[in-house]
Amino acid sequence: MTQNQIGIVIADDHMVLRESLTALLQSQPDFQVLGSAANGEEAVQLVQEYKPRVLVLDLFMPGSDGFE
């Protein structure tokens, strides 16, 4: 990732949505998708590991959701 790119983590329980958003965002030179998570626990791990500038978060996921 270059200094000018915005790091993003995507968290959503729908795989098709995660993959679609990743493809769309990766097509833009200013964005770098650092990881994607299927639930809240994975999202927390990715955010702690990568420290993204942006988190795209589904608020209603099974298990630990976006509100937690």
mmCIF file of the N, C-alpha and C atoms, coordinates in Angstrom:
data_MODEL
# 
_entry.id   MODEL 
# 
loop_
_atom_site.group_PDB 
_atom_site.id 
_atom_site.type_symbol 
_atom_site.label_atom_id 
_atom_site.label_alt_id 
_atom_site.label_comp_id 
_atom_site.label_asym_id 
_atom_site.label_entity_id 
_atom_site.label_seq_id 
_atom_site.pdbx_PDB_ins_code 
_atom_site.Cartn_x 
_atom_site.Cartn_y 
_atom_site.Cartn_z 
_atom_site.occupancy 
_atom_site.B_iso_or_equiv 
_atom_site.pdbx_formal_charge 
_atom_site.auth_seq_id 
_atom_site.auth_comp_id 
_atom_site.auth_asym_id 
_atom_site.auth_atom_id 
_atom_site.pdbx_PDB_model_num 
ATOM 1   N N  . MET A 1 1  ? 0.850   -1.178  0.000  1.00 0.00 ? 1  MET A N  1 
ATOM 2   C CA . MET A 1 1  ? 0.000   0.000   0.000  1.00 0.00 ? 1  MET A CA 1 
ATOM 3   C C  . MET A 1 1  ? 0.892   1.236   0.000  1.00 0.00 ? 1  MET A C  1 
ATOM 4   N N  . THR A 1 2  ? 0.572   2.193   -0.865 1.00 0.00 ? 2  THR A N  1 
ATOM 5   C CA . THR A 1 2  ? 1.328   3.435   -0.904 1.00 0.00 ? 2  THR A CA 1 
ATOM 6   C C  . THR A 1 2  ? 0.781   4.404   0.134  1.00 0.00 ? 2  THR A C  1 
ATOM 7   N N  . GLN A 1 3  ? 1.555   5.451   0.408  1.00 0.00 ? 3  GLN A N  1 
ATOM 8   C CA . GLN A 1 3  ? 1.134   6.423   1.411  1.00 0.00 ? 3  GLN A CA 1 
ATOM 9   C C  . GLN A 1 3  ? -0.160  7.132   1.029  1.00 0.00 ? 3  GLN A C  1 
ATOM 10  N N  . ASN A 1 4  ? -0.395  7.300   -0.249 1.00 0.00 ? 4  ASN A N  1 
ATOM 11  C CA . ASN A 1 4  ? -1.580  8.026   -0.705 1.00 0.00 ? 4  ASN A CA 1 
ATOM 12  C C  . ASN A 1 4  ? -2.841  7.179   -0.724 1.00 0.00 ? 4  ASN A C  1 
ATOM 13  N N  . GLN A 1 5  ? -2.714  5.863   -0.628 1.00 0.00 ? 5  GLN A N  1 
ATOM 14  C CA . GLN A 1 5  ? -3.885  5.001   -0.684 1.00 0.00 ? 5  GLN A CA 1 
ATOM 15  C C  . GLN A 1 5  ? -4.607  4.967   0.664  1.00 0.00 ? 5  GLN A C  1 
ATOM 16  N N  . ILE A 1 6  ? -5.907  4.820   0.582  1.00 0.00 ? 6  ILE A N  1 
ATOM 17  C CA . ILE A 1 6  ? -6.752  4.720   1.771  1.00 0.00 ? 6  ILE A CA 1 
ATOM 18  C C  . ILE A 1 6  ? -6.982  3.244   2.049  1.00 0.00 ? 6  ILE A C  1 
ATOM 19  N N  . GLY A 1 7  ? -6.564  2.787   3.234  1.00 0.00 ? 7  GLY A N  1 
ATOM 20  C CA . GLY A 1 7  ? -6.746  1.396   3.630  1.00 0.00 ? 7  GLY A CA 1 
ATOM 21  C C  . GLY A 1 7  ? -8.168  1.145   4.106  1.00 0.00 ? 7  GLY A C  1 
ATOM 22  N N  . ILE A 1 8  ? -8.757  0.049   3.628  1.00 0.00 ? 8  ILE A N  1 
ATOM 23  C CA . ILE A 1 8  ? -10.157 -0.259  3.924  1.00 0.00 ? 8  ILE A CA 1 
ATOM 24  C C  . ILE A 1 8  ? -10.290 -1.708  4.379  1.00 0.00 ? 8  ILE A C  1 
ATOM 25  N N  . VAL A 1 9  ? -11.128 -1.932  5.387  1.00 0.00 ? 9  VAL A N  1 
ATOM 26  C CA . VAL A 1 9  ? -11.539 -3.276  5.788  1.00 0.00 ? 9  VAL A CA 1 
ATOM 27  C C  . VAL A 1 9  ? -13.043 -3.350  5.581  1.00 0.00 ? 9  VAL A C  1 
ATOM 28  N N  . ILE A 1 10 ? -13.506 -4.468  5.024  1.00 0.00 ? 10 ILE A N  1 
ATOM 29  C CA . ILE A 1 10 ? -14.925 -4.696  4.760  1.00 0.00 ? 10 ILE A CA 1 
ATOM 30  C C  . ILE A 1 10 ? -15.421 -5.807  5.677  1.00 0.00 ? 10 ILE A C  1 
ATOM 31  N N  . ALA A 1 11 ? -16.536 -5.580  6.354  1.00 0.00 ? 11 ALA A N  1 
ATOM 32  C CA . ALA A 1 11 ? -17.125 -6.592  7.236  1.00 0.00 ? 11 ALA A CA 1 
ATOM 33  C C  . ALA A 1 11 ? -18.608 -6.760  6.895  1.00 0.00 ? 11 ALA A C  1 
ATOM 34  N N  . ASP A 1 12 ? -18.927 -7.928  6.376  1.00 0.00 ? 12 ASP A N  1 
ATOM 35  C CA . ASP A 1 12 ? -20.319 -8.240  6.026  1.00 0.00 ? 12 ASP A CA 1 
ATOM 36  C C  . ASP A 1 12 ? -20.461 -9.753  5.981  1.00 0.00 ? 12 ASP A C  1 
ATOM 37  N N  . ASP A 1 13 ? -21.614 -10.267 6.401  1.00 0.00 ? 13 ASP A N  1 
ATOM 38  C CA . ASP A 1 13 ? -21.795 -11.715 6.426  1.00 0.00 ? 13 ASP A CA 1 
ATOM 39  C C  . ASP A 1 13 ? -22.173 -12.289 5.068  1.00 0.00 ? 13 ASP A C  1 
ATOM 40  N N  . HIS A 1 14 ? -22.410 -11.454 4.071  1.00 0.00 ? 14 HIS A N  1 
ATOM 41  C CA . HIS A 1 14 ? -22.739 -11.929 2.726  1.00 0.00 ? 14 HIS A CA 1 
ATOM 42  C C  . HIS A 1 14 ? -21.487 -11.915 1.845  1.00 0.00 ? 14 HIS A C  1 
ATOM 43  N N  . MET A 1 15 ? -21.025 -13.095 1.480  1.00 0.00 ? 15 MET A N  1 
ATOM 44  C CA . MET A 1 15 ? -19.797 -13.243 0.715  1.00 0.00 ? 15 MET A CA 1 
ATOM 45  C C  . MET A 1 15 ? -19.847 -12.495 -0.612 1.00 0.00 ? 15 MET A C  1 
ATOM 46  N N  . VAL A 1 16 ? -20.967 -12.554 -1.311 1.00 0.00 ? 16 VAL A N  1 
ATOM 47  C CA . VAL A 1 16 ? -21.078 -11.898 -2.616 1.00 0.00 ? 16 VAL A CA 1 
ATOM 48  C C  . VAL A 1 16 ? -20.904 -10.385 -2.468 1.00 0.00 ? 16 VAL A C  1 
ATOM 49  N N  . LEU A 1 17 ? -21.484 -9.814  -1.432 1.00 0.00 ? 17 LEU A N  1 
ATOM 50  C CA . LEU A 1 17 ? -21.337 -8.382  -1.195 1.00 0.00 ? 17 LEU A CA 1 
ATOM 51  C C  . LEU A 1 17 ? -19.893 -8.029  -0.874 1.00 0.00 ? 17 LEU A C  1 
ATOM 52  N N  . ARG A 1 18 ? -19.247 -8.818  -0.001 1.00 0.00 ? 18 ARG A N  1 
ATOM 53  C CA . ARG A 1 18 ? -17.833 -8.568  0.326  1.00 0.00 ? 18 ARG A CA 1 
ATOM 54  C C  . ARG A 1 18 ? -16.964 -8.612  -0.924 1.00 0.00 ? 18 ARG A C  1 
ATOM 55  N N  . GLU A 1 19 ? -17.160 -9.632  -1.740 1.00 0.00 ? 19 GLU A N  1 
ATOM 56  C CA . GLU A 1 19 ? -16.345 -9.788  -2.948 1.00 0.00 ? 19 GLU A CA 1 
ATOM 57  C C  . GLU A 1 19 ? -16.625 -8.671  -3.952 1.00 0.00 ? 19 GLU A C  1 
ATOM 58  N N  . SER A 1 20 ? -17.880 -8.280  -4.085 1.00 0.00 ? 20 SER A N  1 
ATOM 59  C CA . SER A 1 20 ? -18.242 -7.211  -5.021 1.00 0.00 ? 20 SER A CA 1 
ATOM 60  C C  . SER A 1 20 ? -17.661 -5.870  -4.587 1.00 0.00 ? 20 SER A C  1 
ATOM 61  N N  . LEU A 1 21 ? -17.795 -5.550  -3.309 1.00 0.00 ? 21 LEU A N  1 
ATOM 62  C CA . LEU A 1 21 ? -17.226 -4.307  -2.799 1.00 0.00 ? 21 LEU A CA 1 
ATOM 63  C C  . LEU A 1 21 ? -15.707 -4.295  -2.938 1.00 0.00 ? 21 LEU A C  1 
ATOM 64  N N  . THR A 1 22 ? -15.093 -5.420  -2.642 1.00 0.00 ? 22 THR A N  1 
ATOM 65  C CA . THR A 1 22 ? -13.637 -5.517  -2.781 1.00 0.00 ? 22 THR A CA 1 
ATOM 66  C C  . THR A 1 22 ? -13.218 -5.255  -4.219 1.00 0.00 ? 22 THR A C  1 
ATOM 67  N N  . ALA A 1 23 ? -13.875 -5.888  -5.166 1.00 0.00 ? 23 ALA A N  1 
ATOM 68  C CA . ALA A 1 23 ? -13.535 -5.699  -6.583 1.00 0.00 ? 23 ALA A CA 1 
ATOM 69  C C  . ALA A 1 23 ? -13.744 -4.244  -7.002 1.00 0.00 ? 23 ALA A C  1 
ATOM 70  N N  . LEU A 1 24 ? -14.850 -3.653  -6.588 1.00 0.00 ? 24 LEU A N  1 
ATOM 71  C CA . LEU A 1 24 ? -15.142 -2.269  -6.941 1.00 0.00 ? 24 LEU A CA 1 
ATOM 72  C C  . LEU A 1 24 ? -14.105 -1.314  -6.356 1.00 0.00 ? 24 LEU A C  1 
ATOM 73  N N  . LEU A 1 25 ? -13.821 -1.476  -5.066 1.00 0.00 ? 25 LEU A N  1 
ATOM 74  C CA . LEU A 1 25 ? -12.877 -0.575  -4.413 1.00 0.00 ? 25 LEU A CA 1 
ATOM 75  C C  . LEU A 1 25 ? -11.445 -0.775  -4.923 1.00 0.00 ? 25 LEU A C  1 
ATOM 76  N N  . GLN A 1 26 ? -11.060 -2.010  -5.180 1.00 0.00 ? 26 GLN A N  1 
ATOM 77  C CA . GLN A 1 26 ? -9.712  -2.296  -5.670 1.00 0.00 ? 26 GLN A CA 1 
ATOM 78  C C  . GLN A 1 26 ? -9.498  -1.733  -7.074 1.00 0.00 ? 26 GLN A C  1 
ATOM 79  N N  . SER A 1 27 ? -10.573 -1.479  -7.817 1.00 0.00 ? 27 SER A N  1 
ATOM 80  C CA . SER A 1 27 ? -10.436 -0.932  -9.167 1.00 0.00 ? 27 SER A CA 1 
ATOM 81  C C  . SER A 1 27 ? -10.061 0.551   -9.138 1.00 0.00 ? 27 SER A C  1 
ATOM 82  N N  . GLN A 1 28 ? -10.124 1.156   -7.965 1.00 0.00 ? 28 GLN A N  1 
ATOM 83  C CA . GLN A 1 28 ? -9.778  2.569   -7.821 1.00 0.00 ? 28 GLN A CA 1 
ATOM 84  C C  . GLN A 1 28 ? -8.352  2.701   -7.267 1.00 0.00 ? 28 GLN A C  1 
ATOM 85  N N  . PRO A 1 29 ? -7.516  3.505   -7.902 1.00 0.00 ? 29 PRO A N  1 
ATOM 86  C CA . PRO A 1 29 ? -6.114  3.584   -7.467 1.00 0.00 ? 29 PRO A CA 1 
ATOM 87  C C  . PRO A 1 29 ? -5.916  4.170   -6.065 1.00 0.00 ? 29 PRO A C  1 
ATOM 88  N N  . ASP A 1 30 ? -6.886  4.920   -5.561 1.00 0.00 ? 30 ASP A N  1 
ATOM 89  C CA . ASP A 1 30 ? -6.741  5.546   -4.246 1.00 0.00 ? 30 ASP A CA 1 
ATOM 90  C C  . ASP A 1 30 ? -7.129  4.640   -3.083 1.00 0.00 ? 30 ASP A C  1 
ATOM 91  N N  . PHE A 1 31 ? -7.692  3.467   -3.383 1.00 0.00 ? 31 PHE A N  1 
ATOM 92  C CA . PHE A 1 31 ? -8.163  2.567   -2.333 1.00 0.00 ? 31 PHE A CA 1 
ATOM 93  C C  . PHE A 1 31 ? -7.381  1.261   -2.317 1.00 0.00 ? 31 PHE A C  1 
ATOM 94  N N  . GLN A 1 32 ? -7.173  0.725   -1.116 1.00 0.00 ? 32 GLN A N  1 
ATOM 95  C CA . GLN A 1 32 ? -6.536  -0.582  -0.943 1.00 0.00 ? 32 GLN A CA 1 
ATOM 96  C C  . GLN A 1 32 ? -7.364  -1.356  0.077  1.00 0.00 ? 32 GLN A C  1 
ATOM 97  N N  . VAL A 1 33 ? -8.004  -2.438  -0.349 1.00 0.00 ? 33 VAL A N  1 
ATOM 98  C CA . VAL A 1 33 ? -8.756  -3.270  0.585  1.00 0.00 ? 33 VAL A CA 1 
ATOM 99  C C  . VAL A 1 33 ? -7.745  -4.159  1.311  1.00 0.00 ? 33 VAL A C  1 
ATOM 100 N N  . LEU A 1 34 ? -7.642  -3.959  2.610  1.00 0.00 ? 34 LEU A N  1 
ATOM 101 C CA . LEU A 1 34 ? -6.660  -4.668  3.425  1.00 0.00 ? 34 LEU A CA 1 
ATOM 102 C C  . LEU A 1 34 ? -7.153  -6.036  3.868  1.00 0.00 ? 34 LEU A C  1 
ATOM 103 N N  . GLY A 1 35 ? -8.467  -6.208  3.934  1.00 0.00 ? 35 GLY A N  1 
ATOM 104 C CA . GLY A 1 35 ? -9.033  -7.487  4.343  1.00 0.00 ? 35 GLY A CA 1 
ATOM 105 C C  . GLY A 1 35 ? -10.540 -7.418  4.385  1.00 0.00 ? 35 GLY A C  1 
ATOM 106 N N  . SER A 1 36 ? -11.159 -8.586  4.459  1.00 0.00 ? 36 SER A N  1 
ATOM 107 C CA . SER A 1 36 ? -12.611 -8.647  4.590  1.00 0.00 ? 36 SER A CA 1 
ATOM 108 C C  . SER A 1 36 ? -12.969 -9.685  5.634  1.00 0.00 ? 36 SER A C  1 
ATOM 109 N N  . ALA A 1 37 ? -14.047 -9.405  6.351  1.00 0.00 ? 37 ALA A N  1 
ATOM 110 C CA . ALA A 1 37 ? -14.468 -10.248 7.467  1.00 0.00 ? 37 ALA A CA 1 
ATOM 111 C C  . ALA A 1 37 ? -15.926 -10.653 7.302  1.00 0.00 ? 37 ALA A C  1 
ATOM 112 N N  . ALA A 1 38 ? -16.236 -11.880 7.741  1.00 0.00 ? 38 ALA A N  1 
ATOM 113 C CA . ALA A 1 38 ? -17.597 -12.400 7.652  1.00 0.00 ? 38 ALA A CA 1 
ATOM 114 C C  . ALA A 1 38 ? -18.397 -12.163 8.925  1.00 0.00 ? 38 ALA A C  1 
ATOM 115 N N  . ASN A 1 39 ? -17.739 -11.702 9.991  1.00 0.00 ? 39 ASN A N  1 
ATOM 116 C CA . ASN A 1 39 ? -18.447 -11.452 11.248 1.00 0.00 ? 39 ASN A CA 1 
ATOM 117 C C  . ASN A 1 39 ? -17.686 -10.416 12.079 1.00 0.00 ? 39 ASN A C  1 
ATOM 118 N N  . GLY A 1 40 ? -18.277 -10.029 13.187 1.00 0.00 ? 40 GLY A N  1 
ATOM 119 C CA . GLY A 1 40 ? -17.694 -8.993  14.026 1.00 0.00 ? 40 GLY A CA 1 
ATOM 120 C C  . GLY A 1 40 ? -16.342 -9.349  14.609 1.00 0.00 ? 40 GLY A C  1 
ATOM 121 N N  . GLU A 1 41 ? -16.175 -10.607 15.015 1.00 0.00 ? 41 GLU A N  1 
ATOM 122 C CA . GLU A 1 41 ? -14.892 -11.017 15.601 1.00 0.00 ? 41 GLU A CA 1 
ATOM 123 C C  . GLU A 1 41 ? -13.761 -10.886 14.592 1.00 0.00 ? 41 GLU A C  1 
ATOM 124 N N  . GLU A 1 42 ? -14.010 -11.337 13.362 1.00 0.00 ? 42 GLU A N  1 
ATOM 125 C CA . GLU A 1 42 ? -12.994 -11.217 12.315 1.00 0.00 ? 42 GLU A CA 1 
ATOM 126 C C  . GLU A 1 42 ? -12.703 -9.746  12.016 1.00 0.00 ? 42 GLU A C  1 
ATOM 127 N N  . ALA A 1 43 ? -13.739 -8.918  12.018 1.00 0.00 ? 43 ALA A N  1 
ATOM 128 C CA . ALA A 1 43 ? -13.566 -7.493  11.757 1.00 0.00 ? 43 ALA A CA 1 
ATOM 129 C C  . ALA A 1 43 ? -12.660 -6.850  12.799 1.00 0.00 ? 43 ALA A C  1 
ATOM 130 N N  . VAL A 1 44 ? -12.879 -7.169  14.058 1.00 0.00 ? 44 VAL A N  1 
ATOM 131 C CA . VAL A 1 44 ? -12.050 -6.614  15.134 1.00 0.00 ? 44 VAL A CA 1 
ATOM 132 C C  . VAL A 1 44 ? -10.596 -7.034  14.937 1.00 0.00 ? 44 VAL A C  1 
ATOM 133 N N  . GLN A 1 45 ? -10.370 -8.302  14.608 1.00 0.00 ? 45 GLN A N  1 
ATOM 134 C CA . GLN A 1 45 ? -9.000  -8.781  14.386 1.00 0.00 ? 45 GLN A CA 1 
ATOM 135 C C  . GLN A 1 45 ? -8.324  -8.038  13.240 1.00 0.00 ? 45 GLN A C  1 
ATOM 136 N N  . LEU A 1 46 ? -9.052  -7.860  12.125 1.00 0.00 ? 46 LEU A N  1 
ATOM 137 C CA . LEU A 1 46 ? -8.467  -7.176  10.973 1.00 0.00 ? 46 LEU A CA 1 
ATOM 138 C C  . LEU A 1 46 ? -8.179  -5.709  11.267 1.00 0.00 ? 46 LEU A C  1 
ATOM 139 N N  . VAL A 1 47 ? -9.082  -5.054  11.975 1.00 0.00 ? 47 VAL A N  1 
ATOM 140 C CA . VAL A 1 47 ? -8.874  -3.648  12.320 1.00 0.00 ? 47 VAL A CA 1 
ATOM 141 C C  . VAL A 1 47 ? -7.673  -3.499  13.246 1.00 0.00 ? 47 VAL A C  1 
ATOM 142 N N  . GLN A 1 48 ? -7.539  -4.389  14.209 1.00 0.00 ? 48 GLN A N  1 
ATOM 143 C CA . GLN A 1 48 ? -6.383  -4.328  15.110 1.00 0.00 ? 48 GLN A CA 1 
ATOM 144 C C  . GLN A 1 48 ? -5.079  -4.595  14.361 1.00 0.00 ? 48 GLN A C  1 
ATOM 145 N N  . GLU A 1 49 ? -5.116  -5.516  13.409 1.00 0.00 ? 49 GLU A N  1 
ATOM 146 C CA . GLU A 1 49 ? -3.912  -5.872  12.665 1.00 0.00 ? 49 GLU A CA 1 
ATOM 147 C C  . GLU A 1 49 ? -3.504  -4.804  11.655 1.00 0.00 ? 49 GLU A C  1 
ATOM 148 N N  . TYR A 1 50 ? -4.466  -4.303  10.863 1.00 0.00 ? 50 TYR A N  1 
ATOM 149 C CA . TYR A 1 50 ? -4.137  -3.414  9.750  1.00 0.00 ? 50 TYR A CA 1 
ATOM 150 C C  . TYR A 1 50 ? -4.339  -1.932  10.031 1.00 0.00 ? 50 TYR A C  1 
ATOM 151 N N  . LYS A 1 51 ? -5.149  -1.588  11.028 1.00 0.00 ? 51 LYS A N  1 
ATOM 152 C CA . LYS A 1 51 ? -5.445  -0.202  11.365 1.00 0.00 ? 51 LYS A CA 1 
ATOM 153 C C  . LYS A 1 51 ? -5.868  0.606   10.131 1.00 0.00 ? 51 LYS A C  1 
ATOM 154 N N  . PRO A 1 52 ? -6.971  0.193   9.494  1.00 0.00 ? 52 PRO A N  1 
ATOM 155 C CA . PRO A 1 52 ? -7.423  0.879   8.275  1.00 0.00 ? 52 PRO A CA 1 
ATOM 156 C C  . PRO A 1 52 ? -7.958  2.279   8.578  1.00 0.00 ? 52 PRO A C  1 
ATOM 157 N N  . ARG A 1 53 ? -7.975  3.117   7.566  1.00 0.00 ? 53 ARG A N  1 
ATOM 158 C CA . ARG A 1 53 ? -8.588  4.440   7.715  1.00 0.00 ? 53 ARG A CA 1 
ATOM 159 C C  . ARG A 1 53 ? -10.099 4.347   7.604  1.00 0.00 ? 53 ARG A C  1 
ATOM 160 N N  . VAL A 1 54 ? -10.608 3.303   6.907  1.00 0.00 ? 54 VAL A N  1 
ATOM 161 C CA . VAL A 1 54 ? -12.053 3.150   6.695  1.00 0.00 ? 54 VAL A CA 1 
ATOM 162 C C  . VAL A 1 54 ? -12.463 1.711   7.008  1.00 0.00 ? 54 VAL A C  1 
ATOM 163 N N  . LEU A 1 55 ? -13.593 1.570   7.683  1.00 0.00 ? 55 LEU A N  1 
ATOM 164 C CA . LEU A 1 55 ? -14.205 0.267   7.933  1.00 0.00 ? 55 LEU A CA 1 
ATOM 165 C C  . LEU A 1 55 ? -15.614 0.298   7.368  1.00 0.00 ? 55 LEU A C  1 
ATOM 166 N N  . VAL A 1 56 ? -15.889 -0.548  6.371  1.00 0.00 ? 56 VAL A N  1 
ATOM 167 C CA . VAL A 1 56 ? -17.235 -0.692  5.817  1.00 0.00 ? 56 VAL A CA 1 
ATOM 168 C C  . VAL A 1 56 ? -17.865 -1.836  6.599  1.00 0.00 ? 56 VAL A C  1 
ATOM 169 N N  . LEU A 1 57 ? -18.895 -1.535  7.397  1.00 0.00 ? 57 LEU A N  1 
ATOM 170 C CA . LEU A 1 57 ? -19.386 -2.473  8.398  1.00 0.00 ? 57 LEU A CA 1 
ATOM 171 C C  . LEU A 1 57 ? -20.883 -2.714  8.284  1.00 0.00 ? 57 LEU A C  1 
ATOM 172 N N  . ASP A 1 58 ? -21.261 -3.973  8.176  1.00 0.00 ? 58 ASP A N  1 
ATOM 173 C CA . ASP A 1 58 ? -22.662 -4.385  8.248  1.00 0.00 ? 58 ASP A CA 1 
ATOM 174 C C  . ASP A 1 58 ? -23.050 -4.395  9.720  1.00 0.00 ? 58 ASP A C  1 
ATOM 175 N N  . LEU A 1 59 ? -24.107 -3.692  10.071 1.00 0.00 ? 59 LEU A N  1 
ATOM 176 C CA . LEU A 1 59 ? -24.523 -3.638  11.481 1.00 0.00 ? 59 LEU A CA 1 
ATOM 177 C C  . LEU A 1 59 ? -25.286 -4.859  11.940 1.00 0.00 ? 59 LEU A C  1 
ATOM 178 N N  . PHE A 1 60 ? -25.792 -5.655  11.005 1.00 0.00 ? 60 PHE A N  1 
ATOM 179 C CA . PHE A 1 60 ? -26.606 -6.814  11.369 1.00 0.00 ? 60 PHE A CA 1 
ATOM 180 C C  . PHE A 1 60 ? -25.983 -8.099  10.842 1.00 0.00 ? 60 PHE A C  1 
ATOM 181 N N  . MET A 1 61 ? -25.046 -8.635  11.605 1.00 0.00 ? 61 MET A N  1 
ATOM 182 C CA . MET A 1 61 ? -24.382 -9.905  11.259 1.00 0.00 ? 61 MET A CA 1 
ATOM 183 C C  . MET A 1 61 ? -24.644 -10.906 12.368 1.00 0.00 ? 61 MET A C  1 
ATOM 184 N N  . PRO A 1 62 ? -24.627 -12.198 12.040 1.00 0.00 ? 62 PRO A N  1 
ATOM 185 C CA . PRO A 1 62 ? -24.804 -13.208 13.088 1.00 0.00 ? 62 PRO A CA 1 
ATOM 186 C C  . PRO A 1 62 ? -23.607 -13.201 14.044 1.00 0.00 ? 62 PRO A C  1 
ATOM 187 N N  . GLY A 1 63 ? -23.858 -13.650 15.250 1.00 0.00 ? 63 GLY A N  1 
ATOM 188 C CA . GLY A 1 63 ? -22.775 -13.664 16.250 1.00 0.00 ? 63 GLY A CA 1 
ATOM 189 C C  . GLY A 1 63 ? -22.546 -12.250 16.745 1.00 0.00 ? 63 GLY A C  1 
ATOM 190 N N  . SER A 1 64 ? -21.318 -11.828 16.748 1.00 0.00 ? 64 SER A N  1 
ATOM 191 C CA . SER A 1 64 ? -20.959 -10.466 17.147 1.00 0.00 ? 64 SER A CA 1 
ATOM 192 C C  . SER A 1 64 ? -21.208 -9.545  15.970 1.00 0.00 ? 64 SER A C  1 
ATOM 193 N N  . ASP A 1 65 ? -22.181 -8.632  16.110 1.00 0.00 ? 65 ASP A N  1 
ATOM 194 C CA . ASP A 1 65 ? -22.542 -7.792  14.984 1.00 0.00 ? 65 ASP A CA 1 
ATOM 195 C C  . ASP A 1 65 ? -21.846 -6.429  15.046 1.00 0.00 ? 65 ASP A C  1 
ATOM 196 N N  . GLY A 1 66 ? -22.215 -5.547  14.130 1.00 0.00 ? 66 GLY A N  1 
ATOM 197 C CA . GLY A 1 66 ? -21.595 -4.239  14.031 1.00 0.00 ? 66 GLY A CA 1 
ATOM 198 C C  . GLY A 1 66 ? -21.845 -3.336  15.228 1.00 0.00 ? 66 GLY A C  1 
ATOM 199 N N  . PHE A 1 67 ? -22.933 -3.571  15.940 1.00 0.00 ? 67 PHE A N  1 
ATOM 200 C CA . PHE A 1 67 ? -23.204 -2.757  17.127 1.00 0.00 ? 67 PHE A CA 1 
ATOM 201 C C  . PHE A 1 67 ? -22.260 -3.096  18.262 1.00 0.00 ? 67 PHE A C  1 
ATOM 202 N N  . GLU A 1 68 ? -21.891 -4.347  18.366 1.00 0.00 ? 68 GLU A N  1 
ATOM 203 C CA . GLU A 1 68 ? -20.991 -4.761  19.450 1.00 0.00 ? 68 GLU A CA 1 
ATOM 204 C C  . GLU A 1 68 ? -19.609 -4.274  19.171 1.00 0.00 ? 68 GLU A C  1 
# 
